[in-house]
Amino acid sequence: MRCRHSRTPELAVLCLAAIAQLGCGSHCDNSGMASQASQQCLTNVKQDGLGLLMYSQDYDERFPPATAGWMDATVPYLKNNEDYQCPTVVATNPNGYGYAFNSAVAGSPLSSITAPATTLMIYDSSNLARNAVDALTSLPNPGRHSGLNNVCYADGHNGSLKP
């Protein structure tokens, strides 16, 4: 006896799935790449922040002064230049960096920061120069990563925030 099940509905579902996947194509890939760049950026600001905290442990619990070049001062602690560059910035400007150090904490002793869990230390910046330092004036608005900016606080934790 022969089974007479039609494969037409299964074939139609498979075709629709394939068409949906093709239609999604570049949009899905781009959003996935943007998300990956945002995650890498978040990791980078965390590493940069940890480098600054390690620096401060070696220099009497003080952050590097604004004039010292915070990236240059933390190279011995990170040893990876890619940690200093936001991947979203590098995608359009290979020589750009995209992070800044808060001038309010530059040169300060750790003990003088009264609220380290809410004091920004490293953050996404519209100033793309190496060793950028300012008083939070270069936070991109809108944020660089789906409207958010990646930041690292003076206590070493990181996160994303709206400008």
C-alpha positions as CSV (number, residue, x, y, z in Angstrom):
1,M,0.0,0.0,0.0
2,R,1.2,3.4,-0.9
3,C,1.2,6.3,1.4
4,R,-0.2,9.4,-0.4
5,H,0.9,12.2,1.9
6,S,1.6,15.4,0.0
7,R,5.0,17.1,0.6
8,T,3.7,20.4,-0.7
9,P,3.0,21.9,2.7
10,E,6.4,20.9,4.0
11,L,8.1,22.3,0.9
12,A,6.1,25.5,1.2
13,V,7.3,26.0,4.8
14,L,10.9,25.3,3.8
15,C,10.7,27.8,0.9
16,L,9.2,30.5,3.2
17,A,11.9,29.9,5.8
18,A,14.6,30.2,3.1
19,I,13.1,33.3,1.7
20,A,12.8,34.9,5.2
21,Q,16.5,34.0,5.8
22,L,17.6,35.5,2.6
23,G,15.5,38.6,3.1
24,C,17.0,39.0,6.6
25,G,20.5,38.6,5.1
26,S,22.4,41.8,5.4
27,H,20.2,43.3,8.1
28,C,20.7,40.3,10.5
29,D,24.5,40.2,9.8
30,N,24.9,44.0,10.4
31,S,23.0,44.0,13.7
32,G,25.0,40.9,14.8
33,M,28.2,42.7,13.9
34,A,27.1,45.9,15.6
35,S,26.3,43.9,18.7
36,Q,29.6,42.1,18.6
37,A,31.4,45.5,18.3
38,S,29.5,46.9,21.2
39,Q,30.4,43.8,23.4
40,Q,34.1,44.2,22.4
41,C,34.0,47.9,23.2
42,L,32.5,47.1,26.6
43,T,35.4,44.6,27.2
44,N,37.9,47.3,26.0
45,V,36.7,49.9,28.4
46,K,36.8,47.4,31.2
47,Q,40.4,46.5,30.3
48,D,41.3,50.1,30.1
49,G,39.8,50.8,33.5
50,L,41.6,47.9,35.1
51,G,44.9,49.1,33.5
52,L,44.3,52.5,35.2
53,L,43.6,50.8,38.5
54,M,46.7,48.7,38.3
55,Y,48.7,51.9,37.4
56,S,47.3,53.6,40.5
57,Q,48.4,50.7,42.7
58,D,52.0,51.2,41.5
59,Y,51.9,55.0,41.8
60,D,50.8,55.7,45.4
61,E,47.1,55.1,44.7
62,R,47.0,57.9,42.2
63,F,45.6,58.0,38.6
64,P,47.9,59.2,35.9
65,P,47.9,63.0,35.5
66,A,46.0,64.4,32.5
67,T,49.3,65.4,30.8
68,A,50.9,62.0,31.2
69,G,48.9,60.3,28.5
70,W,46.7,57.7,30.2
71,M,47.0,55.2,27.3
72,D,50.7,55.5,27.2
73,A,50.9,55.1,31.0
74,T,48.9,51.9,31.0
75,V,50.6,50.1,28.1
76,P,52.7,48.0,30.6
77,Y,49.5,46.7,32.2
78,L,47.5,45.9,29.0
79,K,50.1,45.1,26.3
80,N,47.4,45.1,23.7
81,N,46.9,48.3,21.6
82,E,43.5,47.0,20.4
83,D,42.1,47.6,24.0
84,Y,42.5,51.3,23.4
85,Q,40.4,51.4,20.3
86,C,36.6,51.2,20.0
87,P,35.9,48.6,17.2
88,T,33.0,50.8,16.0
89,V,35.4,53.7,15.5
90,V,38.1,51.5,13.9
91,A,35.6,50.3,11.3
92,T,35.4,53.8,9.9
93,N,38.7,55.3,11.1
94,P,41.5,52.8,11.5
95,N,43.7,55.4,13.3
96,G,41.0,56.5,15.7
97,Y,40.7,55.5,19.3
98,G,37.3,56.7,20.6
99,Y,37.9,56.5,24.4
100,A,38.5,59.3,26.9
101,F,39.7,59.5,30.5
102,N,37.8,61.7,32.9
103,S,39.9,64.8,33.7
104,A,38.1,65.0,37.1
105,V,39.9,61.9,38.3
106,A,43.2,62.4,36.4
107,G,46.1,62.7,38.8
108,S,43.7,62.2,41.8
109,P,44.3,59.7,44.6
110,L,41.8,56.9,44.7
111,S,40.8,57.9,48.2
112,S,39.6,61.4,47.1
113,I,36.9,59.8,44.9
114,T,33.9,59.9,47.2
115,A,31.6,57.8,44.9
116,P,33.8,55.5,42.8
117,A,30.8,53.3,41.8
118,T,29.1,56.3,40.0
119,T,32.2,58.3,38.9
120,L,33.0,57.7,35.2
121,M,36.7,57.0,34.6
122,I,36.9,55.8,30.9
123,Y,34.1,56.3,28.4
124,D,33.2,56.3,24.7
125,S,34.3,59.6,23.3
126,S,33.7,61.7,20.1
127,N,37.4,62.8,20.6
128,L,39.2,60.1,18.5
129,A,42.7,61.1,19.5
130,R,45.0,58.8,21.5
131,N,45.1,59.8,25.2
132,A,41.9,61.9,25.0
133,V,41.1,63.5,28.4
134,D,38.1,65.8,29.2
135,A,35.4,66.5,31.7
136,L,32.9,64.1,30.1
137,T,32.3,66.7,27.3
138,S,33.0,64.3,24.5
139,L,30.5,61.6,25.4
140,P,28.8,60.9,22.0
141,N,25.2,61.9,21.8
142,P,23.4,59.8,20.6
143,G,25.5,57.0,22.0
144,R,27.7,55.1,19.7
145,H,26.3,51.6,20.4
146,S,22.5,51.5,19.7
147,G,22.1,54.9,21.4
148,L,24.3,53.9,24.4
149,N,27.8,54.7,25.5
150,N,30.1,52.1,27.1
151,V,31.8,53.3,30.2
152,C,34.0,52.1,33.1
153,Y,33.6,53.5,36.6
154,A,36.4,54.4,39.1
155,D,35.7,51.3,41.1
156,G,36.4,49.1,38.0
157,H,32.9,48.0,37.0
158,N,31.6,48.8,33.5
159,G,28.3,49.3,31.8
160,S,26.4,51.1,29.2
161,L,24.4,54.4,29.6
162,K,22.3,56.8,27.6
163,P,23.9,60.2,27.0
